[in-house]
Amino acid sequence: MSPTSSSRRRTLAAGALAATAALVAAGVQVTTATAAPGRDSAVARAEANVARNAELFGFGAGQALRAKDVVIDADGTQHVRFDRTYRGLPVIGGDLVVHQDARGRLKDSSRAKGHDPAVRSTVPSVPAQTTAAKALAAAPGISSAKSEPRLVVWAADGTARLAWETTVSGLGKQGQPSGRVVVTDATTGEEIEQFDAEHEAAGTGRSEYTGTVTIDTTLQSNGTYALIDPVRGHTTRDARNVSASGLKAGSGTLFTDTDNIWGDGRKFSTDRATAAVDAHANTAWTYDYYKNTFGRNGIKNDGRGATVFVHVGTNWDNAQWSDSCFCMMTGDGDGTTDPEQVDLDTMGHEMTHGVTSATANLRYAGESGGLNEATSDIFGTMVEWYAHNGVDTPDYLFSDQSTPPWLRRLDKPSLDGRSADCWSKKVGQLDVHNSSGVGNHWFFLASEGSGSRTINGITYNSPTCNGSTVIGIGNQKAAAIWYRALTVYMTSTTDYKGARTATLNAAKDLYGAGSTEYNAAAAAWSAVSVS
């Protein structure tokens, strides 16, 4: 489920009424979210810009907008992100971003592929019960499954169709949350596509703990301490190995202690609080990275803390973010050799799925799915560099502590035998964890450059796909470019070509057109065959 901002309908500001009068008369509704001072006016101006430029935005009768996010630059430039509906139905692939100056004048736009979401009818020929049954049959291996269809306008591929978006949710073979989204044409019953509903980072879970660390806890009225972070708001709970499909933020048992000393610092510990220490501390580092680097106040930028579960399911070698629960979940490993997967970059990876969902909401399929996974790998890596923990030395090897020697690597992704170093027309057909290699490779080249080098005792050798030489600008600048591209320019259907455009726009905003940083970002994309 994609997160939606807390919102309520409000009346358009006076300045926008005149501009939208014709559209309102035609049955077009324009709605938005209540926000902090300055954001409301930015949204109102953006609504007016959409109304004045209806042809540009493909905005017509029967449509409505709902503000999802607002980014206001230091110079007052505004970037307002909208989802849209058609006759009350969500338009999948219809999201857009309005870029305007400090006075609200339209400068540019970013639009997903669903430019014209109009469909002949919003009455389905295929009943919900039929599509629900078909979706269950299309998602084998999920036990205790529930099938929940939702009527939508499906325009993610650029062609608007009335469709059933059916989420099948239940349990995987090891008790972990598992789900599949099956999209079918609501007129013909033909399957359009299907993809994973959950975001996972697969690994063996051989966790290297973060050593002796300071963690923020809460002293309760009964005199016990609880793993509730009073600074960042997240709570760490023991799922007690129950089946996870029904986990909610209040499920499980809150970790409490009488002396505020947690865990025993051992691998394969029988002290259930030991895994919780890593999970709690690494969640805090992830929060702090986003807060102190980008000014982002929590995953949804609303100050809300997530719930972190350890000991989920039985013999589950995985970690996972659930947006519907607003929870991070980790399993116990395989029960014999592999402990929980709660290391720094893995926790940062999973939490970043929540950030992506709250911003560009990159679809978890095709090239946009690869970009979604690359985003989590990139910022999971950056959380590790930010924490600079003595036990988990910063590197460009993803999940090397919990999945030794590494699960994925950014300098040459193809070394795992599955991932792509370079873009090709076939990249979108790969599993999203493997198509992410193109974005990961871009990030390493943009950060460190091409060729052989040793960093923090690890030797890397990053080739280019075009035989060029790339000079890196450092991972902080490369991450800043990617973050701005994600939060300002990318949309749900952005592909690798679109990511190049988005990151170059971001580099231009941050460092100037023709700057060293802009040129390095462009060179890194060319080096992975994205032009």
C-alpha positions as CSV (number, residue, x, y, z in Angstrom):
1,M,0.0,0.0,0.0
2,S,1.3,3.4,-0.9
3,P,1.3,5.9,2.0
4,T,-0.9,8.9,1.7
5,S,-0.4,12.1,3.5
6,S,-2.7,13.1,6.3
7,S,-5.1,15.4,4.6
8,R,-8.6,16.9,4.4
9,R,-10.4,18.6,1.6
10,R,-10.3,22.4,1.6
11,T,-11.6,25.2,-0.5
12,L,-9.3,26.6,-3.1
13,A,-7.7,29.9,-2.3
14,A,-9.3,32.9,-4.0
15,G,-6.4,33.3,-6.4
16,A,-7.0,29.8,-7.7
17,L,-10.7,30.0,-8.1
18,A,-10.8,32.1,-11.2
19,A,-8.2,30.0,-12.9
20,T,-10.1,26.8,-12.2
21,A,-13.7,28.1,-12.7
22,A,-14.0,26.5,-16.2
23,L,-12.7,23.2,-15.0
24,V,-15.0,23.2,-11.9
25,A,-17.9,23.9,-14.2
26,A,-17.0,20.9,-16.2
27,G,-17.0,18.7,-13.1
28,V,-13.3,18.8,-12.3
29,Q,-12.6,18.8,-8.5
30,V,-9.3,20.1,-7.2
31,T,-8.4,19.0,-3.6
32,T,-5.3,19.2,-1.5
33,A,-3.9,18.6,2.0
34,T,-3.7,21.0,4.9
35,A,0.0,21.8,5.7
36,A,2.2,24.2,7.4
37,P,2.2,28.0,6.6
38,G,3.8,28.5,3.2
39,R,2.9,25.1,1.9
40,D,-0.8,25.9,1.5
41,S,-0.1,28.8,-0.7
42,A,2.4,26.8,-2.7
43,V,-0.2,24.1,-3.2
44,A,-2.9,26.6,-4.2
45,R,-0.6,28.2,-6.8
46,A,0.3,24.8,-8.1
47,E,-3.4,23.9,-8.5
48,A,-3.9,27.1,-10.4
49,N,-0.9,26.3,-12.6
50,V,-2.4,22.9,-13.5
51,A,-5.7,24.5,-14.2
52,R,-4.2,27.2,-16.5
53,N,-2.1,24.6,-18.3
54,A,-4.7,21.8,-18.4
55,E,-3.5,20.5,-21.8
56,L,0.1,20.3,-20.6
57,F,-0.9,18.2,-17.6
58,G,-3.6,16.2,-19.3
59,F,-6.0,17.6,-16.7
60,G,-9.7,17.6,-17.6
61,A,-13.2,16.8,-16.6
62,G,-13.7,14.3,-13.8
63,Q,-10.2,14.6,-12.4
64,A,-9.1,15.7,-9.0
65,L,-5.7,16.4,-7.4
66,R,-4.5,15.6,-4.0
67,A,-1.3,17.2,-2.7
68,K,1.2,14.6,-1.5
69,D,4.4,16.5,-0.8
70,V,5.8,20.0,-1.0
71,V,9.5,20.9,-1.3
72,I,10.4,24.6,-0.9
73,D,14.0,25.5,-1.8
74,A,16.0,28.2,0.0
75,D,15.4,30.6,-2.8
76,G,11.6,30.0,-2.6
77,T,11.4,27.8,-5.6
78,Q,8.5,25.3,-5.0
79,H,8.0,21.7,-6.1
80,V,4.5,20.4,-5.4
81,R,3.7,16.7,-5.9
82,F,0.2,15.6,-6.6
83,D,-1.6,12.3,-7.0
84,R,-4.7,12.4,-9.1
85,T,-8.1,10.7,-9.4
86,Y,-10.5,10.2,-12.2
87,R,-14.2,10.2,-11.2
88,G,-13.1,9.3,-7.7
89,L,-10.8,6.4,-8.7
90,P,-7.1,6.5,-8.0
91,V,-5.0,7.0,-11.2
92,I,-2.0,4.7,-11.1
93,G,0.8,6.4,-13.0
94,G,-1.0,9.7,-13.0
95,D,1.2,11.5,-10.5
96,L,2.9,14.8,-11.3
97,V,5.1,17.5,-9.8
98,V,4.6,21.2,-10.4
99,H,7.8,23.2,-10.3
100,Q,7.2,27.0,-9.8
101,D,9.2,30.0,-8.7
102,A,8.8,31.8,-5.3
103,R,5.9,33.8,-6.8
104,G,4.1,30.7,-7.9
105,R,4.9,31.1,-11.6
106,L,5.2,27.8,-13.5
107,K,8.7,26.9,-14.4
108,D,8.6,23.2,-15.3
109,S,6.8,19.9,-14.6
110,S,7.5,16.3,-14.0
111,R,4.8,13.9,-15.0
112,A,4.3,10.1,-14.8
113,K,3.2,8.3,-18.0
114,G,-0.5,8.5,-17.3
115,H,-1.0,11.8,-19.0
116,D,-4.6,11.3,-20.0
117,P,-6.5,9.1,-17.5
118,A,-9.9,9.4,-19.1
119,V,-11.7,6.0,-19.6
120,R,-15.1,5.4,-21.3
121,S,-16.7,4.0,-18.2
122,T,-15.9,3.5,-14.5
123,V,-18.3,0.5,-14.2
124,P,-16.4,-2.8,-14.4
125,S,-17.6,-5.6,-16.6
126,V,-15.6,-8.1,-14.6
127,P,-16.8,-8.4,-11.0
128,A,-14.5,-8.0,-8.0
129,Q,-15.1,-11.6,-6.9
130,T,-13.8,-12.9,-10.2
131,T,-10.6,-10.9,-10.2
132,A,-10.0,-11.7,-6.5
133,A,-10.1,-15.4,-7.3
134,K,-7.8,-15.1,-10.3
135,A,-5.4,-13.1,-8.2
136,L,-5.2,-15.8,-5.6
137,A,-4.5,-18.4,-8.3
138,A,-1.7,-16.1,-9.6
139,A,0.1,-15.9,-6.3
140,P,1.0,-19.5,-5.3
141,G,3.2,-20.1,-2.3
142,I,1.3,-17.6,-0.1
143,S,-0.6,-19.2,2.8
144,S,-3.5,-17.8,4.8
145,A,-4.0,-15.5,1.8
146,K,-6.5,-12.7,1.5
147,S,-7.4,-11.1,-1.8
148,E,-8.4,-7.5,-1.8
149,P,-9.4,-5.9,-5.1
150,R,-9.4,-2.1,-5.6
151,L,-10.9,-0.5,-8.7
152,V,-8.5,2.0,-10.3
153,V,-7.6,3.7,-13.5
154,W,-4.4,2.0,-14.6
155,A,-2.3,4.3,-16.6
156,A,1.2,3.3,-15.5
157,D,2.1,2.3,-19.1
158,G,0.6,5.4,-20.6
159,T,-2.7,3.8,-21.7
160,A,-5.6,4.4,-19.4
161,R,-7.7,1.4,-18.6
162,L,-10.3,0.6,-15.9
163,A,-8.6,-2.1,-13.9
164,W,-8.7,-4.1,-10.7
165,E,-5.6,-3.8,-8.6
166,T,-5.8,-6.8,-6.4
167,T,-3.4,-7.3,-3.4
168,V,-2.9,-10.8,-2.3
169,S,-1.5,-10.8,1.2
170,G,-0.6,-13.7,3.6
171,L,2.4,-15.7,4.8
172,G,5.5,-16.9,3.0
173,K,6.9,-20.4,3.6
174,Q,8.7,-19.2,6.8
175,G,5.9,-17.2,8.3
176,Q,7.1,-13.8,6.9
177,P,4.7,-11.2,5.5
178,S,4.3,-11.9,1.8
179,G,2.2,-10.4,-0.9
180,R,1.6,-10.1,-4.6
181,V,-0.2,-7.3,-6.5
182,V,-2.1,-8.6,-9.6
183,V,-3.6,-6.0,-12.0
184,T,-6.3,-7.1,-14.4
185,D,-8.3,-5.2,-17.0
186,A,-11.8,-4.6,-15.5
187,T,-13.4,-4.8,-18.9
188,T,-11.8,-7.9,-20.4
189,G,-10.4,-9.7,-17.4
190,E,-7.0,-9.8,-19.1
191,E,-4.0,-9.7,-16.7
192,I,-2.0,-6.5,-17.2
193,E,0.9,-7.2,-14.8
194,Q,1.8,-8.5,-11.4
195,F,4.6,-7.7,-9.0
196,D,5.6,-8.2,-5.3
197,A,3.6,-6.2,-2.8
198,E,6.4,-6.2,-0.2
199,H,9.9,-4.8,-0.4
200,E,12.5,-7.3,0.8
201,A,16.2,-7.5,1.1
202,A,17.1,-11.2,0.9
203,G,20.1,-12.4,3.0
204,T,21.4,-15.1,5.2
205,G,21.1,-12.9,8.3
206,R,24.5,-13.6,9.9
207,S,24.5,-10.3,11.8
208,E,27.6,-8.6,13.0
209,Y,26.4,-6.5,16.0
210,T,27.3,-2.9,16.3
211,G,29.3,-3.3,19.5
212,T,28.6,-1.4,22.7
213,V,26.5,1.6,21.7
214,T,24.4,4.2,23.4
215,I,20.6,3.8,22.7
216,D,17.8,6.2,23.6
217,T,15.1,4.6,25.8
218,T,12.2,5.8,27.8
219,L,11.8,5.4,31.6
220,Q,8.1,4.5,32.2
221,S,5.9,5.4,35.1
222,N,6.3,1.9,36.6
223,G,10.1,2.4,36.9
224,T,11.1,0.2,34.0
225,Y,12.8,1.2,30.8
226,A,11.4,0.6,27.4
227,L,12.8,0.5,23.9
228,I,10.9,3.6,22.9
229,D,13.2,6.3,21.4
230,P,11.9,9.6,22.8
231,V,14.0,11.6,20.3
232,R,13.0,9.9,17.1
233,G,9.8,8.2,18.0
234,H,10.4,4.6,17.0
235,T,9.6,1.7,19.1
236,T,11.3,-1.7,19.1
237,R,9.1,-4.8,19.8
238,D,9.4,-8.6,20.1
239,A,7.1,-10.2,17.6
240,R,7.4,-13.5,19.6
241,N,7.9,-15.5,16.3
242,V,4.2,-15.2,15.5
243,S,2.9,-15.3,12.0
244,A,3.4,-11.8,10.6
245,S,0.5,-11.2,8.2
246,G,-1.6,-9.7,11.0
247,L,1.2,-7.6,12.5
248,K,0.2,-4.0,13.4
249,A,2.2,-1.3,15.1
250,G,0.9,-2.4,18.5
251,S,1.4,-6.1,18.0
252,G,4.0,-8.2,19.9
253,T,5.7,-7.2,23.1
254,L,7.5,-4.0,23.9
255,F,11.0,-4.6,25.1
256,T,11.4,-3.5,28.7
257,D,14.2,-3.8,31.3
258,T,14.8,-2.8,34.9
259,D,18.4,-1.5,34.7
260,N,18.5,0.0,31.2
261,I,21.3,-2.4,30.2
262,W,20.2,-4.5,27.2
263,G,21.5,-7.7,25.5
264,D,24.7,-9.6,26.0
265,G,26.7,-8.6,22.9
266,R,26.9,-12.2,21.5
267,K,26.2,-13.6,18.1
268,F,23.4,-16.3,18.1
269,S,22.3,-14.9,21.5
270,T,19.6,-16.5,23.5
271,D,19.0,-13.0,25.0
272,R,16.1,-11.8,22.8
273,A,17.1,-8.2,23.5
274,T,20.4,-8.5,21.8
275,A,18.9,-8.3,18.3
276,A,16.7,-5.5,19.5
277,V,19.8,-3.4,20.4
278,D,21.0,-3.5,16.9
279,A,17.6,-2.9,15.4
280,H,16.9,0.0,17.8
281,A,20.3,1.7,17.3
282,N,20.5,1.2,13.5
283,T,17.0,2.7,13.1
284,A,18.1,5.7,15.1
285,W,21.2,6.1,12.8
286,T,18.9,5.9,9.8
287,Y,16.6,8.6,11.2
288,D,19.6,10.8,12.1
289,Y,21.2,10.4,8.6
290,Y,18.0,11.7,6.9
291,K,17.4,14.4,9.5
292,N,21.0,15.8,9.7
293,T,21.8,15.4,6.0
294,F,18.6,16.4,4.3
295,G,16.5,17.9,7.1
296,R,14.0,15.1,6.7
297,N,12.0,14.7,9.9
298,G,11.2,11.0,9.8
299,I,10.4,8.6,7.0
300,K,7.3,10.5,5.9
301,N,8.8,13.8,6.9
302,D,6.0,14.2,9.5
303,G,8.0,13.3,12.6
304,R,6.3,10.0,13.0
305,G,8.4,7.1,14.3
306,A,8.2,3.6,12.9
307,T,7.7,0.4,14.8
308,V,10.6,-2.1,14.6
309,F,9.9,-5.8,15.1
310,V,12.5,-8.4,15.8
311,H,11.9,-12.2,16.0
312,V,9.3,-12.3,13.3
313,G,8.0,-15.6,11.9
314,T,10.0,-18.9,12.1
315,N,13.4,-19.5,10.4
316,W,13.0,-16.4,8.3
317,D,16.3,-15.1,6.8
318,N,15.1,-11.7,5.8
319,A,14.3,-8.1,6.6
320,Q,11.4,-6.1,5.3
321,W,9.6,-2.8,5.3
322,S,5.8,-2.8,5.5
323,D,4.3,0.6,4.5
324,S,0.8,-0.4,5.5
325,C,2.0,-1.2,9.1
326,F,4.6,1.5,9.0
327,C,6.9,-1.2,10.4
328,M,10.3,-2.7,9.9
329,M,10.4,-6.5,10.4
330,T,13.3,-8.9,10.9
331,G,13.3,-12.6,11.2
332,D,15.4,-15.0,13.2
333,G,17.6,-16.4,10.4
334,D,17.5,-20.1,9.4
335,G,17.5,-21.4,12.9
336,T,20.9,-23.1,12.7
337,T,23.7,-20.8,11.4
338,D,22.2,-17.4,10.5
339,P,21.1,-14.8,13.1
340,E,18.8,-11.8,12.5
341,Q,19.5,-9.4,9.7
342,V,19.7,-6.1,11.6
343,D,23.0,-4.6,10.4
344,L,23.4,-1.0,9.5
345,D,23.0,-0.9,5.7
346,T,20.2,-3.5,5.8
347,M,18.1,-1.4,8.2
348,G,18.9,1.7,6.3
349,H,17.8,-0.1,3.1
350,E,14.5,-1.2,4.4
351,M,13.6,2.2,6.0
352,T,14.5,3.9,2.7
353,H,11.7,1.9,1.0
354,G,9.4,4.0,3.3
355,V,11.0,7.2,2.2
356,T,10.6,6.2,-1.5
357,S,6.9,5.3,-0.9
358,A,6.3,8.7,0.7
359,T,8.0,10.6,-2.2
360,A,8.3,9.4,-5.8
361,N,6.6,6.1,-4.9
362,L,8.7,4.3,-7.6
363,R,6.6,1.3,-8.8
364,Y,8.0,-2.0,-7.7
365,A,8.2,-3.4,-11.3
366,G,10.3,-2.9,-14.4
367,E,13.0,-0.2,-14.4
368,S,11.2,1.9,-11.8
369,G,11.4,-1.2,-9.5
370,G,15.1,-1.4,-10.1
371,L,15.4,2.3,-9.2
372,N,13.4,1.7,-6.1
373,E,15.8,-1.0,-5.0
374,A,18.9,1.0,-6.0
375,T,17.6,3.9,-3.9
376,S,17.5,1.7,-0.9
377,D,20.9,0.2,-1.6
378,I,22.4,3.7,-2.1
379,F,20.9,5.2,1.1
380,G,21.5,2.0,3.1
381,T,25.1,2.4,2.2
382,M,25.1,6.1,3.1
383,V,23.6,5.3,6.6
384,E,26.6,3.0,7.1
385,W,29.0,5.8,6.1
386,Y,27.1,8.3,8.3
387,A,27.3,6.1,11.4
388,H,31.0,5.3,10.9
389,N,30.7,2.5,13.4
390,G,33.9,0.8,14.4
391,V,32.5,-2.7,14.0
392,D,30.8,-2.1,10.7
393,T,33.4,-0.2,8.7
394,P,31.8,1.9,5.9
395,D,32.1,0.3,2.4
396,Y,30.3,-0.1,-0.9
397,L,29.4,-3.8,-0.2
398,F,25.7,-4.1,0.6
399,S,24.7,-6.4,3.5
400,D,28.3,-7.6,3.9
401,Q,27.9,-8.0,7.7
402,S,24.7,-10.1,7.6
403,T,25.3,-11.8,4.3
404,P,29.1,-12.3,4.1
405,P,31.1,-11.6,2.0
406,W,28.3,-9.4,0.6
407,L,24.8,-9.6,-0.9
408,R,25.3,-6.9,-3.6
409,R,28.2,-4.6,-4.4
410,L,28.1,-1.2,-6.0
411,D,31.4,-1.0,-7.9
412,K,30.7,-3.9,-10.2
413,P,27.2,-5.3,-9.5
414,S,27.5,-8.2,-12.0
415,L,30.0,-9.9,-9.7
416,D,26.9,-11.5,-8.0
417,G,26.2,-13.3,-11.2
418,R,22.8,-11.8,-11.6
419,S,22.9,-8.0,-11.5
420,A,23.4,-5.6,-14.4
421,D,26.4,-3.3,-14.7
422,C,25.1,-1.5,-17.8
423,W,21.7,-0.5,-19.1
424,S,20.1,-2.4,-21.9
425,K,16.6,-2.9,-23.2
426,K,16.4,-6.2,-21.2
427,V,17.2,-4.5,-17.8
428,G,13.5,-3.9,-17.1
429,Q,12.8,-7.7,-17.4
430,L,15.2,-8.5,-14.5
431,D,14.2,-9.0,-10.9
432,V,14.2,-5.6,-9.3
433,H,17.1,-6.6,-7.0
434,N,19.2,-7.2,-10.1
435,S,18.1,-4.3,-12.4
436,S,19.1,-2.1,-9.4
437,G,22.7,-2.8,-10.5
438,V,22.6,0.0,-13.1
439,G,21.6,2.6,-10.4
440,N,24.1,1.2,-7.9
441,H,26.9,1.3,-10.5
442,W,26.0,4.9,-11.3
443,F,26.3,5.8,-7.7
444,F,29.7,4.2,-7.2
445,L,31.1,5.9,-10.3
446,A,29.7,9.2,-9.4
447,S,31.0,8.9,-5.9
448,E,34.5,7.3,-6.4
449,G,35.1,7.2,-10.1
450,S,36.1,4.4,-12.4
451,G,39.1,2.0,-12.2
452,S,40.8,0.3,-9.3
453,R,41.1,1.8,-5.8
454,T,41.3,0.8,-2.2
455,I,38.9,2.4,0.3
456,N,38.9,1.6,4.0
457,G,41.0,-1.5,3.3
458,I,38.7,-2.9,0.6
459,T,39.8,-3.0,-3.1
460,Y,37.3,-2.0,-5.7
461,N,37.6,-2.1,-9.5
462,S,34.7,-0.3,-11.2
463,P,34.6,-0.5,-15.0
464,T,32.7,1.7,-17.4
465,C,30.4,0.4,-20.1
466,N,31.7,2.8,-22.7
467,G,35.4,2.7,-22.0
468,S,35.4,6.1,-20.5
469,T,37.2,7.4,-17.3
470,V,34.9,8.9,-14.7
471,I,36.2,11.1,-11.9
472,G,34.1,10.9,-8.7
473,I,32.7,13.8,-6.7
474,G,32.4,11.9,-3.3
475,N,29.4,9.9,-2.0
476,Q,27.9,12.9,-0.1
477,K,27.4,14.9,-3.2
478,A,26.3,11.9,-5.2
479,A,23.7,11.1,-2.5
480,A,22.5,14.7,-2.4
481,I,21.9,14.6,-6.1
482,W,20.0,11.3,-5.9
483,Y,17.9,12.5,-2.9
484,R,16.8,15.7,-4.6
485,A,16.0,13.8,-7.8
486,L,13.9,11.3,-5.7
487,T,12.0,13.9,-3.8
488,V,11.6,16.5,-6.4
489,Y,11.8,15.1,-10.0
490,M,11.1,11.4,-10.0
491,T,7.6,10.0,-10.3
492,S,6.1,6.5,-9.9
493,T,7.0,5.5,-13.5
494,T,10.5,7.0,-13.8
495,D,12.8,4.7,-15.8
496,Y,16.6,4.9,-16.1
497,K,16.4,7.4,-18.9
498,G,14.1,9.5,-16.7
499,A,16.5,9.0,-13.7
500,R,19.3,10.5,-15.7
501,T,17.1,13.6,-16.5
502,A,16.0,13.8,-12.8
503,T,19.5,13.6,-11.4
504,L,20.9,16.1,-13.9
505,N,18.1,18.5,-12.9
506,A,19.0,17.9,-9.3
507,A,22.7,18.5,-10.0
508,K,21.9,21.7,-11.8
509,D,19.7,22.9,-8.8
510,L,22.4,22.0,-6.3
511,Y,25.6,22.9,-8.0
512,G,24.8,24.6,-11.3
513,A,24.6,23.6,-14.9
514,G,28.0,22.8,-16.3
515,S,29.5,22.4,-12.8
516,T,32.0,19.6,-11.9
517,E,29.2,17.8,-10.1
518,Y,26.7,18.1,-13.0
519,N,29.3,16.8,-15.5
520,A,30.3,14.0,-13.2
521,A,26.7,12.9,-12.8
522,A,26.2,13.0,-16.6
523,A,29.5,11.1,-17.2
524,A,28.5,8.4,-14.7
525,W,25.2,7.8,-16.5
526,S,26.9,7.6,-19.9
527,A,29.4,5.2,-18.3
528,V,26.5,2.8,-17.5
529,S,25.0,3.2,-21.0
530,V,22.1,5.5,-20.0
531,S,21.9,8.5,-22.3
